Every structure is written in structure tokens, then in C-alpha cells.
Amino acid sequence: MGSILSKHLSLYTLRNLLSLHVLVDYFGAKQLHQLTRGTTLSSTLFQATGTAPGTTGFVNITLHRAGRVFFSATDSGGNPPVSFVKSLKEIPYVISVIQISSPLSSPEAEAPTPAPTDVNITALMAKKGCKTFADLLDSTADAASAFASNAGSGLSAFCPVDQAIDPFLPSFKNLTAGEKLSVLLYHAIPVYYSIQMLKSNNGIMNTLATEGTKKNYNLTVQNDGEVVTLKTKVDTAKITGTLIDEDPLAVYTIDVVLKPRELFKLVEAPAPAPAPAPTTDVAADSPKGAKKKHKHALPPPTAGEPAESPDEDPADEKDDDDENGAVGGRVVVVAGKWIGAAAAAAALLLVY
């Protein structure tokens, strides 16, 4: 390890180089000496981080005729391959720890890597599909600086992709300057959470918008297997990708703009009108207008039909059929008569 330590690499560069030494496949001594066609290519944790460009995070494994096994990074920079020495510990098909003659070398893995606190968060977002959100952060007073100032102590940010935020822009432009700032700060938690931590720390969390205000501005993190969602009282967003995940900074992409209930509370719909008493209607015999007609009484509402619960908070729920929250104020016309939505659900119209 002396050859690596003498280079005085930064902590984050050293992490990249060490991750090149972890293969994401099982290779015990037996497997290494029985390679099909005498060679194989294996991915590493360096490749898995997304930091390695192209295939520079792969390692070539070669079995020579004399039974010696060699390893080399795909971008070794002309450095000679290193050889297999011995197996230190093997749990078949779970983990294998093997000794090699010297460290693997890779120009890409050893390239200077900035610390997460030095990362330009908005520039990163703009390059990774969140340009519109990044532009809003840069153009809104104190927004980008709030993200940057919290990155050093811990920050988990969620940026809506352009397809999600573009339709939201008209609503955003109608907000006051303070409300715009709150919406943007609502997209970050002042604590570092890796994706695995988010999966195991489900619950209500404060956001950057909570600080310095008298309002909650919190959201709920939930997961369903590998899918992590962020729930407000207005909408639900799903984490769709990772832009950076290096303690103390994590930035994720989401598919929906997070709307705080404090600013986007749904409008309470008026109570439905009482259903009229059962009546009879005349239905036409046929499209030709035959004179003979039959009268049929509409049955009363079905007993036990569900009604709006007085405990429900319309401000916290969003109607699936109407984005403006008008739930229960609709009426339908049946055979020329207006019937309240509750009665319409149980009405049976027969036409002869």
C-alpha cells in the first residue's frame, strides 16, 4: 500500500481507488483457476458508483497457462497487471477475500475528486435532467445558498425532473417571493440520507423550509420494497434516480413537484345537495318516438351507501377525478331530472 499512500490522494479520490479493488461478483481461488476461455471482465464498486466514465471501472482477470492469475484495470494506464497470491477467506458464493501482489492502478480512479461540499449542487442538477429546478434555485433569492450552506453538515435534496416541473411553472410564478422560497426549500432535508437509509427511516421529516418559519413544512418518507416515495398532504413523489450519494450530501431525482399543504391546501368542496324524493319519469319507446310509453319509478338510494365522513379533511386529500378538489358537488342528469351524486350512484334507469 506504500505506493498509494505516497501519492497523498484526497479522501474521496482514495475511496474511488479502493472501490476499484472490490469486485461485484464472487471469485474464489477455484473459480479464478477455472476461468472459461482463460479470461473474464468483472465490474467493481467503482463502476457501480457511476463515477467511472465508460467501462473504466471494470477489471480484467486473466488465467495464464502456468496457472497464474492476473488482474488489471481496463484503464491501467500502461501499468503491468498484478497477480493473485492466495485466498484469505472464502464463504462460497457470498464473499471471497484474496491477496494480490500490489494495488491496482487506474488513472480514472486516481483522478482528483472534489469533496461533496465543493460540488456545485445546481450545476449538478442542471446536467442530470433537473435544469428547470436548478434555474429556479439560482434565480430565487437565498434558495441556492441555503442548499449549499447545508451541504457540509448534511443534506438530502430532491429535484423534480424537467418533465415534472415544467407544468408547475405557471402556479409557481403566481406565488409571492417568500412562498417561492418555501417551495424550493421544501425539496431538501437538512440531514444526509443514503437511499438505504431512506428505506429504513420511514416517517415524518422536517425540511429546509421548516427552519425559520412557524409552519411545519414536513413530508413523509415511505418505501414499498425498493421504491421510496415522498408524501405531502397534497401529492406523492417517487425517487427515480441518484445524482450524488456521498456523505454528507445526497441528491435524488423525483417524478413530481413536492407541494406543501401550507401553500397548496385543497379547496373544500360544498356539501352535496339532499337527494330528491323518488320520482317517475317517462322514457321514450324508441328513437322513432312511438306514442306508447311506460313509467318506472327510480329506486331510492341503497341502504348503507357510503357517504362523506365528517372526520375526513378535504384539505388533506386529493380527489382522483378532479384536481381542484371538487368532490361531492357534482350532479348528473338522468331522464331529464337532476339527481344528487349520492342518489345517482344508486339509481337504476330502465328504458324500453
N, C-alpha and C positions, 0 to 999 in steps of 0.2 A: 504493500500500500504506500510505500515511501514515494514512488513515482507520482502518485496522485497528490499526496499531501504537499509535496514540494511545489506544486503549481498554485497553491493558495487560492483555490476556487472558492467562489461565494457559496453560501449555504444552499441556495436554490439551484446553482449550477451543479454542485456536488450531488444534490438529490437526483438530478437528471441522470448523471453518470452512474450512480449506484443503481438506479431503476433499470439501467441497461443490463445489469447483472442478474435480473430476476426474470426468468422465462415463464410465460403463461401457459406452459404445458409440462407434463410430467416426463422427466428423463432420468431414470436410474442408471446405474452402471451397465446393467444388462441391456436396456433399451439403446444406450449410446453405442454399444458394441454390436448391435444388430440392426443398424440403420438400413432401411430399404434403399437400394442403389447407392449406398455409402454416403449419402448426404441428405440434409433437410434444412429447412428455413423455419425458425421459430420467432414468434412475436415476443416482445418484452413489455414490462410495465412502462418503460419509456415510450413505446409506441402507443400503449393504451391511454396514456395521459392526453394524447392529442397534441403534445408539444413537438414531437418529432415530425419534421416535414417528410412527405412521401413515405418511403419504406426505410428511412434511416434508423428506425427503432427496432429493426429486425437483426437477428444473429444467425450467421451460417454455422452449421455443425457438420463437420466432415470426418468420416472414418477412413483412415489410410490403410493400405494393405498390411502394414506391420501391426495393425490392431490399435494404433494410436488415434485418439480423438482430439480434434482441434476445434476451437471456437474463434470466430471473428465477426466484428460488427460489419454490416453491409457497407457502411461508410467509414471503414477503418483508417482512411487517410494514408494508405500505404504501409501501415504498421503491420508487423508479422502477426499471424494468429497465435493464440495462447493454447496450451494443451491441458488435457484432463490429467489430474494427478491421482485422485482417489475419491471414493464416496465416503462422506462423513456420517450421514444419517438418511435412511430411506423408510418412508411409510408408503408402501406400494400404491401408486396412483393417487396419492394425497399430496405428499411433499418429498422432495429429494434435495439434500444439501451436498454439493460436490465441491471439491477443491480444484482450483486451476492454477497454472504456473505463474500468472501475473494478471493484473487487471485488464479488462477490455478497454480499448481506446476508440473514441469516436469524436471527430471534430464537432458534429452537431450536438452531441450530449455535453461536450465541454464548452460550448459557446456561452458567452456571458448571458446570464438570465436575470432580469430585474426582479427585485423583491415585489410582492403583491402590492405593497404600499406605494411603489413607484409606478404602478400601472395607471395609465390614463383610462379611467373607467368608461367615460363617454366615447372615447375613440375606439375602445374595445367593442362596445355595444354597436357602434356605427358599422364596424367591419363585419359583424356577425349577425346581421339581419334585423337590428333594432335601431336603425338610423333615425327614424322619426322620434322615438322616445329619447334618444341621445340628444337630438336637436332641441327638444323641449327642455331637457335638463340644462343645456348650455344657455338657452335663451330666457330661462326663468331665474330671477334673482335668488341667490342663496341655495339653489337646488343642487347644482353640480358640486359646489363647495361642501355642502352637507354630506354628500356621498363620500367625497374624497377625505374629509376630516375624520370620518368614522372608520375608514378602511384600515387604519393602523391598529385600532382597538378591537375590531371585529365587525364585519358587515356581511349580510346576505341580501343581495339585491335581485329583483325580479323585473326583467324588462320585457314588455309586450312586443311581439314581433310586429313588423310594419303592417301586415295584413290585418292585425287585430286593432291597432291603434288608429289607423287612418280614418275609419268610420267614426271614431270618437272625437276627432278634432273639432267639429262644429260645436259640440257640447262643451269641450274644454275652453274654447275661445270665449264662451259666454260667462265663464267663472270670473270672480274677482282675482286680483293678484295673489291675495292670501290663500284663496281656495285652490288656485292652480298649484301653488307651492305645496299645499297639504296633499293634493292628489299625487304629485310626484314623490313626495317623501313617504307616502303610504306604500310605495313599492319597494321598501327596504326595511329589514330588521336589524337593529343595532347589535347583533350577535352573529358570530360566524357559525354557520351550519353547513356541514357537508351534506350531500344528498342522502347518505346513510343515516346521518343524524336527524335529518328531517323526517325520515321514515320511522324513527324510533322516538321522536319527541313531538308527537301529535298533541295538539291542543291550542289554546288561545295564546297569541303572541302580540306584544306591542310592536309598533313600527316607528320609524323616524318621525312620522307625523304626530305621534303621541307626545313627544318631548316639547315642552314649552306651551302646551295647549291644555285646556280644561276638558277636552273631549277624549274619548277612548282611542279612536282610530286604530283598533286592533283587528286582527284577522285570525282565522282558524286554519291550522295546518292539519291535513288528514292524508292518510295513504290507504290505497287499496292494492295490496301486493306491491308491485314495483312502481305503481302510478302514484305520484304525490300531487295533491290538489291544495289550493289556497282558497278558502271560502270567506266571503264577506256576507253581510246580510242582504246584499243586492245581487251578487253574481259569484260564479265559481270559475277559477282558472286552473289549468293543468300545467305543470312544469314539463316542457318539451325538450329542453336541452341544457347543456352546461357550457358556459363561456370560459369560466375560470373557477377552479376549486383548489385554492392554496391558502391554508390558514395564514392570516386571519381574514381572507377575502374570498367570497363565493358570489358568482353572478350567474343567474339562470334565465333562460327564456321561458315565457309563458304565452298561452294562446288567447288570453282575454285580458282586457284592461281591468285592474282592480278598482272598484268603485266603493268608497267608504259610505256607510249608511248615513253618516253625519252630513254628507253633501248630496247624496243621491237617494234620499229616502223616497220610497214608492208612495204615490198618492193614494190615499184611502178611497176606495170605491164606495158610492152610495149604496145603502141597503136596498135589496130588491123589493119591488112593489108587491103587495099582497096578491096572491093568485085569485082571480075572479072565480065566482061560483061556476060549477059545471053548466054548460050551455049546449044547445043543439045547433048544428049548422047544416045547411043544405049543400049537398055535394052534387055536382053535375053528373048526369048519367053517362055521358060520353062526350068526346070533343065536339061532336056534331050538335050538341045542345038539345038532346031529347027532352021531352016535357016531363017524363016520369022521373021523380026524384025520391030519395029515401033520406030520412032524418036519423041521425045517430048521435047520441049524447057522448060527449067527451068524458072519459072516466076521471074521477077525482085523483089528486096526487096519491101516489102509492104510499101506504103507511110505512113509516120508518125510513122514508127517503132522507138522505143526508142533507143537512143544512149547514150554513156557515157557523163555525164555532165561535162563541163570543170571546174565547181565550186566544184566538189567533190574532196575530199582529200583522195586518196587511202591509205595514211598513217593512216587515222583515221577510216577506215572501214575495215571490215574483210569479205572476200568472203566466202559464205556458202559452196561452192563446193571445195575450195582449201585453206587449212590452210596457205600456203605460199604466198597467196595474188596474185597469177597469175590469173588475171581476163580478159579477152578480148584477150589473146594471143593464145587461143586455136583455133584449126581448126578441121573441121570434113570432112570426105571423103564421097561424095555422088556420086554413079555410076561412080567411077573411077576418079572423079575430085575433087581437093581441093577447098573448098569454105570457105571464111572468116566466122567467127562466126555470124556476123550480117546478112549475106545473108543466112546462113544455117537456121537461125531461121524462115525465110520466105519462104524457098524453098519447093516445092511440087514435090515429085518424084513419078511417076506412073510407075508401072511395069506390063507388060502384059505377 
